[in-house]
Amino acid sequence: MTIKRGNVVSHTEAQEWGVGKVVEVTPLKATIQFSDGIIRKIASSHYTTLKPAARASFVPFPGGIAAVKARTAPDRQNEIKQPAV
Protein backbone atom coordinates (compact mmCIF):
# COMPACT_ATOMS: atom_id res chain seq x y z
CA MET A 1 0.00 0.00 0.00
CA THR A 2 1.27 3.46 -0.87
CA ILE A 3 0.88 5.91 2.00
CA LYS A 4 -0.08 9.44 0.95
CA ARG A 5 -1.28 12.50 2.82
CA GLY A 6 -5.06 12.37 3.16
CA ASN A 7 -5.31 8.56 3.02
CA VAL A 8 -7.61 6.95 5.57
CA VAL A 9 -6.13 3.80 7.12
CA SER A 10 -6.51 1.38 10.00
CA HIS A 11 -3.73 -0.39 11.88
CA THR A 12 -4.16 -4.16 11.67
CA GLU A 13 -2.48 -4.78 15.04
CA ALA A 14 -4.16 -1.96 16.99
CA GLN A 15 -7.86 -1.86 16.13
CA GLU A 16 -8.57 -0.01 19.41
CA TRP A 17 -6.98 3.12 17.87
CA GLY A 18 -9.81 3.32 15.36
CA VAL A 19 -9.42 4.65 11.83
CA GLY A 20 -6.73 7.21 11.09
CA LYS A 21 -6.09 9.94 8.58
CA VAL A 22 -2.54 10.45 7.26
CA VAL A 23 -1.54 14.06 7.95
CA GLU A 24 2.14 13.95 6.95
CA VAL A 25 4.49 11.58 5.14
CA THR A 26 8.29 11.68 5.13
CA PRO A 27 10.72 9.12 3.71
CA LEU A 28 11.04 7.51 7.17
CA LYS A 29 7.57 7.75 8.72
CA ALA A 30 3.93 8.74 8.41
CA THR A 31 2.10 10.89 10.94
CA ILE A 32 -1.46 9.66 11.41
CA GLN A 33 -4.32 11.17 13.42
CA PHE A 34 -6.39 8.29 14.79
CA SER A 35 -10.02 8.39 15.90
CA ASP A 36 -9.00 7.87 19.53
CA GLY A 37 -7.57 11.39 19.51
CA ILE A 38 -3.89 10.50 19.46
CA ILE A 39 -1.51 11.36 16.64
CA ARG A 40 0.97 8.55 16.08
CA LYS A 41 4.08 8.28 13.93
CA ILE A 42 4.41 4.98 12.09
CA ALA A 43 7.84 4.02 10.70
CA SER A 44 7.94 3.26 6.99
CA SER A 45 9.18 -0.23 7.87
CA HIS A 46 5.78 -0.85 9.51
CA TYR A 47 3.56 0.36 6.65
CA THR A 48 2.58 -3.28 6.07
CA THR A 49 0.53 -3.09 9.30
CA LEU A 50 -1.68 -0.40 7.73
CA LYS A 51 -4.63 -1.17 5.50
CA PRO A 52 -6.94 1.16 3.58
CA ALA A 53 -10.19 2.16 5.27
CA ALA A 54 -13.31 3.87 3.97
CA ARG A 55 -12.93 7.66 3.97
CA ALA A 56 -16.33 8.05 5.65
CA SER A 57 -15.24 5.80 8.54
CA PHE A 58 -12.76 8.40 9.87
CA VAL A 59 -14.34 10.45 12.65
CA PRO A 60 -12.01 12.97 14.32
CA PHE A 61 -11.78 12.85 18.10
CA PRO A 62 -14.42 15.26 19.50
CA GLY A 63 -12.08 16.76 22.10
CA GLY A 64 -9.63 18.08 19.52
CA ILE A 65 -6.19 16.84 18.64
CA ALA A 66 -4.09 15.23 21.33
CA ALA A 67 -0.33 15.48 21.46
CA VAL A 68 1.86 13.24 19.36
CA LYS A 69 2.49 10.00 21.17
CA ALA A 70 6.20 9.33 21.08
CA ARG A 71 8.55 7.02 22.84
CA THR A 72 10.13 8.76 25.78
CA ALA A 73 12.61 7.77 28.41
CA PRO A 74 11.15 7.14 31.86
CA ASP A 75 11.16 10.11 34.22
CA ARG A 76 14.22 10.13 36.40
CA GLN A 77 14.61 12.24 39.46
CA ASN A 78 17.90 14.00 39.92
CA GLU A 79 19.98 12.28 42.52
CA ILE A 80 21.59 14.47 45.14
CA LYS A 81 25.16 13.36 45.56
CA GLN A 82 26.73 13.72 48.97
CA PRO A 83 30.37 14.74 49.17
CA ALA A 84 32.77 11.99 50.16
CA VAL A 85 34.12 12.38 53.69
Sequence and secondary structure as in RCSB ss.txt:
>XXXX:A:sequence
MTIKRGNVVSHTEAQEWGVGKVVEVTPLKATIQFSDGIIRKIASSHYTTLKPAARASFVPFPGGIAAVKARTAPD
RQNEIKQPAV
>XXXX:A:secstr
    TT EEEETT GGG EEEEEEE SSEEEEEETTS EEEEEGGGGGGEEE  GGG    TT    EE      
          
